[in-house]
Amino acid sequence: MLPDYVRFQAGQQPRPAPATINRRTIVVGCALRNEFPDAASTTEPGFSHFYWLRSSLGCGRFRPARSRFRVKEPKRIPTPLSVEQVALFWAGFRTARDLAIVGLMLLQGLRSKEVIALNLEDVQLAESRIYVHGKGNKPRPLPLASETVHLLDHYMRLERPAGCGPALLVSLKGPARGIRITPAGLRSLFRYHRCTSGVSGAHPHRFRHTFASDMVRAGISLPALMQLTGHANISTTMIYVQISPRDVMEQYARAVAQRLQPLPSVQS
């Protein structure tokens, strides 16, 4: 039953993306388990397997394993924006608030949710530091680039309405003036500037990819980049380590010149 559904999805024109097929398969699998709980273990071997989920307290519970009928998904490689694309997109902004939003993603590597969640108390402009609450609400201190410090200072002194509460980045006009910007509002802002600038790939998370890729090319260590990006696992940070063969040769030559000692002379 389920393999036939997977083959049907794969044979459609246009063919759905592998991730879409897998999501649909999971939904159908859950529906079959709920509708035919007894038949699931006999007709679909993928439904008859369970695993024991342990909690931090040592106890656990059984959970049904995902179906084994999955289409292989291609590995997604993040592509950073070019210098020209960043400059073209950047030129379309007019307020320090909007420029600070892009700067926090491009120069500090923040996620869009982290940008939205920032409060006034998280920003320490005098020390060029910002406290970011990432996934799991884990705070991490980050250095602020001088450009971002200047933009935030201009926004907080001249653009941000008075009496807005704790939120750092708020709407500047309309009925929502003074209210924390929403994810929909942030998406709308980037969508508008993608249309006006012609940089179709300028999505919020793309700037985070650009930041991480630039840091790697500048020679930052992976543990340091892991801390800056707020990754829980260094394997996630590794996806940004994509350098060209020319970069490899240049870095190797630089390392040899700086680190390796001359070989001892061979006495005859």
C-alpha positions, -999 to 999 in steps of 0.1 A, spaced: 0 0 0 25 26 11 52 16 -15 26 20 -42 18 55 -29 55 65 -30 59 52 -65 27 71 -76 42 103 -61 75 98 -78 58 92 -112 38 124 -112 46 152 -137 59 175 -126 76 153 -100 73 166 -64 105 173 -45 118 144 -25 112 162 8 75 168 -3 71 131 -11 85 121 23 63 145 41 32 132 23 43 96 31 46 104 68 11 119 68 -4 89 50 14 66 74 0 83 104 -35 82 89 -31 44 83 -20 38 118 -49 57 132 -75 42 108 -62 6 107 -42 0 139 -44 -38 136 -37 -40 99 -7 -17 101 16 -43 116 6 -69 90 4 -50 57 32 -25 63 63 -37 80 75 -2 84 47 5 109 54 -25 132 86 -10 146 88 11 178 117 27 196 122 36 232 124 74 238 144 82 269 139 114 288 164 134 309 149 118 341 158 83 329 123 70 321 108 69 287 79 58 264 74 39 232 71 60 200 64 46 166 93 48 142 90 67 110 81 47 79 111 31 61 96 41 28 115 73 21 129 89 -10 165 100 -8 167 137 -4 196 156 -21 220 173 2 212 210 3 243 232 1 238 268 12 249 294 -14 261 327 -1 252 360 -17 279 378 -37 294 411 -28 275 427 -57 242 412 -46 246 424 -11 255 459 -22 225 461 -46 201 448 -20 215 471 7 212 502 -14 174 499 -15 169 505 23 161 539 36 158 536 74 184 527 100 161 501 114 159 481 82 196 485 76 203 473 112 181 442 106 202 433 75 234 441 94 225 418 123 220 389 98 250 397 75 276 409 101 265 389 132 249 359 116 216 361 135 185 341 125 154 361 117 137 348 149 166 360 169 165 394 153 128 397 161 132 386 197 158 412 206 150 435 235 165 468 244 183 453 274 200 428 251 220 456 234 251 471 249 263 496 223 290 511 246 307 477 247 298 467 211 280 436 224 246 420 220 230 392 238 211 368 215 185 343 227 188 314 202 172 280 199 161 267 233 163 303 246 200 299 252 216 333 255 249 339 238 269 372 238 281 383 204 303 412 193 287 439 173 304 453 141 310 490 141 285 494 112 258 477 132 265 498 163 262 530 143 229 518 127 214 507 160 224 539 177 208 560 150 176 539 151 173 540 189 179 577 191 160 591 161 136 565 147 123 543 174 90 556 189 89 564 226 71 541 250 74 510 229 81 486 258 110 461 258 111 453 221 141 466 202 129 465 166 93 478 162 71 490 134 76 526 125 43 535 110 7 524 106 -17 510 132 11 487 144 35 516 152 56 509 183 47 471 183 74 445 179 79 435 143 64 401 134 78 373 113 52 381 86 63 418 86 99 408 83 91 385 53 71 413 37 100 437 41 125 413 24 100 404 -3 94 440 -12 132 447 -14 138 416 -34 114 429 -60 127 464 -61 164 454 -61 161 424 -84 181 402 -60 158 372 -60 179 352 -36 180 378 -8 161 358 18 167 364 55 185 331 62 206 336 31 224 365 48 232 341 77 248 317 52 267 346 37 280 356 71 292 321 80 308 316 46 326 349 48 339 340 83 352 307 70 370 323 41 385 349 65 401 320 85 379 318 116 381 285 135 351 261 134 346 262 172 345 300 171 320 300 142 299 274 161 296 298 190 288 328 168 261 310 149 246 293 180 248 258 166 244 229 191 265 205 169 296 213 150 284 191 122 258 218 114 286 244 112 305 221 88 280 228 60 295 263 56 330 249 50 329 250 12 360 264 -4 374 262 -39 406 242 -49 423 276 -53 415 285 -17 429 251 -6 462 257 -24 465 293 -10 458 282 26 482 253 23 510 275 10 503 300 38 503 273 65 536 258 52 552 292 52 541 300 87 541 267 106 565 242 91 601 242 100 628 238 73 637 202 67 670 191 82 698 189 57 709 154 48 746 147 55 763 125 31 
